[in-house]
Amino acid sequence: MTHPSPHFKFSTETGYFLQDEESTDPETFDYAASNFGLITRSYELPSNAPLNHSNQWQKFGAHVNYLNNVSAKGEKYKVLFLGRHGEGVHNVAERRYGSKAWDEYWSLLDGDSHGTWVDARLTELGISQAETAREAWKTQIQRGIPHPQSYYVSPLNRCLATAQITFEGLDMPHTQPFRPVVKELLRETMGEHTCDRRSSRSAIEAEYPLYRIEGGFSEEDNLWDPKIRESDEERSARLRVFLEDIFATDENVFVSMTAHSGAITSILEATGHRRFPLATGGVIPVLVKAELVTGG
């Protein structure tokens, strides 16, 4: 008789960020103007915690570390800072032709008279949105935000560039130099759409020589299929495998992930968070609890 492999049960700890609340409208929410959504509240803390009790971020960070210190065996907490890439040339093309024509025809091509969208790059607006995220991080650094201890990024160029613009050289550890880990499973819905076909490993290494590419990363994109598009369910299963990997192998608590709308949607789904679509360049922090399940 075979027994199921150990795996994690994920859940979102709500009440910490405005994005957790059903009353917060994703269409109008401004993460940069609201401390990334951090709610002003009291926390359970160790009695000897040496901190500034007027600093909300510092109290939050101490609380998350406290949760890990008192958690039961097999439980752990992480804060995921999920950032969507800035606007890409493919986003502009989809608006130009409309979603139906884009999905059925244009997305299957390499580009149009305006240029190519294979492994789509950022537009000028997309670059500006990444710069807005950078300024937002600068502000939160001054306010005591717990700095990410690990950085992960999708291998698609729009995410590689967004992460670089956002984080490189910030006054935080692990950003001077900025050396995120490129993770294949963190990418957008795969197949058919050429904007979601990644560049070769050697091209990524040439453009981002300091980035660390995970083991087993192939030279060519072997996951993208020109004839079959990944379903939402398949994408969510893939992102769940990604989360299992991060929670099993990375002991850090505060983690940055630069990814895509679809990938972030699946991560939020896997962690039990309410649906919260991000605009290009947007950021959402989530406090996630993971419980190791050894059967069932």
C-alpha positions in Angstrom: 0.0 0.0 0.0 1.4 3.4 -1.0 1.1 6.4 1.3 0.7 10.0 0.1 3.9 12.0 0.3 4.1 14.8 2.9 2.9 18.1 1.6 1.8 21.5 2.9 -1.6 22.8 3.6 -1.5 26.5 2.9 -3.8 29.2 4.4 -3.7 33.0 4.4 -3.7 34.7 7.8 -6.1 37.5 7.3 -6.6 40.8 9.2 -3.1 42.1 8.5 -3.5 43.8 5.1 -6.3 45.7 3.4 -6.1 43.4 0.5 -7.3 40.6 2.8 -10.6 42.5 3.3 -13.6 41.9 1.1 -14.4 45.7 1.4 -11.1 46.6 -0.4 -11.7 47.1 -4.2 -8.8 45.8 -6.3 -9.8 48.2 -9.1 -9.2 51.3 -7.0 -6.7 50.2 -4.4 -3.4 52.0 -4.4 -0.7 49.8 -2.8 1.9 52.6 -2.9 -0.2 55.1 -1.1 -1.3 52.8 1.7 1.9 51.2 3.1 1.3 48.2 0.9 -2.0 47.8 2.6 -0.6 47.2 6.1 -3.4 47.6 8.7 -2.7 49.6 11.9 -3.4 47.2 14.7 -1.9 45.5 17.8 -0.1 42.2 17.7 0.8 39.4 20.0 4.5 39.8 20.7 7.1 38.4 23.1 7.3 40.5 26.2 11.0 41.1 25.7 10.8 42.2 22.1 13.2 45.1 21.6 11.4 47.4 19.2 9.9 50.8 18.6 6.2 50.2 19.5 5.1 53.1 17.3 6.5 51.5 14.2 3.8 49.4 12.6 6.1 47.5 10.2 8.6 46.7 12.9 5.8 45.4 15.2 4.5 43.3 12.3 7.9 41.8 11.5 8.4 40.9 15.2 4.9 39.4 15.3 5.6 37.1 12.3 8.9 35.9 13.9 7.0 35.3 17.1 4.4 33.2 15.3 7.2 31.1 13.9 8.9 30.7 17.3 5.7 29.5 19.0 4.3 27.5 16.0 3.6 23.8 16.4 5.9 21.2 14.8 5.4 21.1 11.0 4.0 24.7 10.9 5.7 27.7 9.5 4.8 31.3 8.5 6.1 33.4 5.6 5.3 36.8 4.2 5.1 36.7 0.4 5.6 40.1 -1.3 4.0 39.3 -4.7 4.8 41.8 -7.4 3.4 41.8 -10.9 5.6 42.9 -13.8 5.1 46.4 -15.4 3.1 46.8 -18.6 4.6 44.7 -21.5 4.3 45.3 -25.2 1.9 42.3 -25.3 -0.5 44.1 -22.9 -0.6 47.0 -25.4 -1.2 44.7 -28.3 -4.1 42.9 -26.6 -5.8 46.3 -26.0 -5.1 47.2 -29.6 -6.9 44.2 -31.0 -9.3 43.2 -28.2 -9.1 40.1 -26.1 -11.0 37.9 -28.4 -8.9 38.6 -31.5 -5.8 38.6 -29.4 -6.5 35.1 -28.0 -7.6 33.6 -31.2 -5.1 35.1 -33.7 -2.6 37.8 -32.8 -1.2 36.2 -29.6 -0.1 33.2 -31.8 2.1 35.4 -33.9 5.5 36.8 -33.1 4.4 40.4 -33.5 2.9 42.9 -35.8 3.9 46.1 -37.6 4.6 47.8 -34.2 7.2 45.2 -33.2 7.7 41.8 -31.7 6.1 40.5 -28.4 8.0 37.1 -28.2 9.1 37.0 -24.5 7.5 40.4 -24.3 9.5 43.3 -23.0 8.4 46.3 -20.9 6.9 49.4 -22.5 8.0 52.9 -21.3 4.9 52.8 -19.1 5.9 49.4 -17.7 9.4 50.8 -16.9 7.7 53.7 -15.1 5.5 51.3 -13.1 8.5 49.4 -12.0 10.1 52.7 -11.0 6.9 53.5 -9.0 7.4 50.2 -7.2 11.0 51.1 -6.4 9.9 54.4 -4.9 7.2 52.6 -2.9 9.8 50.2 -1.5 12.1 53.1 -0.7 9.3 54.7 1.3 8.5 51.5 3.2 12.2 50.9 3.9 12.2 54.2 5.7 9.1 53.1 7.6 10.8 49.9 8.8 9.4 47.2 6.4 10.9 43.8 7.0 13.3 43.4 4.1 12.9 40.4 1.8 15.5 37.7 2.6 15.0 35.8 -0.6 14.1 37.0 -4.1 12.5 34.9 -6.8 11.7 35.9 -10.3 10.0 34.4 -13.4 12.3 33.7 -16.3 10.2 35.9 -18.7 12.0 39.2 -19.6 9.2 41.5 -18.4 9.7 40.1 -14.9 13.5 39.9 -15.0 13.5 43.6 -15.9 10.8 44.6 -13.4 12.7 43.0 -10.6 15.9 44.7 -11.6 14.4 48.1 -11.8 12.5 47.7 -8.6 15.2 46.2 -6.3 18.7 46.7 -7.6 20.7 49.0 -5.4 18.0 49.6 -2.8 19.2 50.2 0.8 18.4 46.6 1.8 20.4 43.4 2.2 20.7 41.2 -0.9 20.2 44.1 -3.4 23.8 45.3 -3.7 24.3 43.4 -5.9 20.8 42.2 -6.7 20.9 38.4 -7.4 17.4 36.9 -7.4 16.8 33.3 -8.2 15.2 32.6 -11.6 12.5 30.0 -11.2 10.9 28.2 -14.2 7.7 27.4 -12.4 7.0 31.0 -11.5 6.1 32.0 -15.1 2.8 32.9 -16.7 0.3 30.5 -18.3 2.3 28.5 -20.8 1.7 27.6 -24.4 0.4 29.1 -27.7 0.9 32.8 -26.8 4.3 33.7 -28.0 4.6 36.5 -25.4 4.9 33.7 -22.8 7.7 31.8 -24.5 10.9 32.5 -22.6 14.3 33.3 -24.1 17.1 30.8 -24.0 19.1 30.3 -20.8 22.2 31.8 -22.5 20.3 34.9 -23.5 19.0 35.4 -20.0 22.5 34.9 -18.6 24.0 37.4 -21.1 21.4 40.1 -20.2 21.3 39.4 -16.4 24.7 38.0 -15.6 24.3 38.4 -11.8 21.0 36.5 -11.6 21.1 33.0 -10.3 19.3 30.4 -12.4 18.0 27.4 -10.6 19.4 23.9 -11.3 17.9 21.9 -14.1 17.0 25.1 -16.1 17.2 24.1 -19.8 18.8 26.0 -22.6 15.7 26.2 -24.7 12.1 26.6 -23.5 10.9 23.0 -23.3 7.7 23.8 -21.4 6.1 26.2 -24.0 4.0 24.4 -26.6 2.9 26.3 -29.7 -0.3 24.2 -30.0 -1.5 23.6 -26.4 -2.2 26.3 -23.8 -2.0 25.4 -20.2 -5.4 25.5 -18.4 -6.1 27.6 -15.3 -6.2 24.3 -13.3 -2.9 23.1 -14.7 -1.3 26.5 -14.0 -2.6 26.4 -10.4 -1.2 22.9 -9.9 2.2 24.1 -11.2 2.2 27.1 -8.9 1.3 24.9 -6.0 4.4 22.8 -6.7 6.4 26.0 -6.8 5.1 27.0 -3.3 5.7 23.5 -1.9 9.3 23.8 -3.1 9.8 27.3 -1.6 8.3 26.3 1.8 10.2 23.0 1.9 13.7 24.4 0.9 13.8 28.1 1.9 14.0 28.8 5.6 13.7 32.6 5.1 10.5 34.2 6.3 10.2 37.3 4.2 10.2 36.4 0.5 9.8 38.5 -2.7 8.3 37.0 -5.9 8.2 39.0 -9.1 5.7 37.2 -11.5 2.6 37.6 -13.6 -1.1 38.1 -13.2 -1.9 34.4 -13.8 0.9 33.2 -11.6 -0.1 35.5 -8.7 -3.8 34.5 -9.1 -2.8 30.9 -8.7 -0.6 31.6 -5.7 -3.4 33.5 -4.0 -5.7 30.6 -4.8 -3.3 28.1 -3.4 -3.0 30.0 -0.2 -6.7 30.6 0.3 -6.5 34.3 -0.2 -9.5 36.1 -1.7 -9.2 36.8 -5.5 -7.3 40.1 -5.9 -6.3 41.0 -9.5 -3.2 43.2 -9.6 -2.7 46.0 -12.1 0.6 45.9 -14.0 3.3 46.9 -11.6 1.2 46.2 -8.5 2.3 44.6 -5.3 0.4 42.5 -2.7 1.9 41.2 0.6 0.4 38.0 2.0 1.0 36.3 5.4 0.9 32.6 4.7 0.7 29.7 7.1 1.9 26.3 6.0 1.1 23.1 7.9 3.0 19.9 7.0 0.5 17.1 6.3 1.9 13.6 6.3 -1.1 11.7 5.0 -4.3 12.1 3.1 
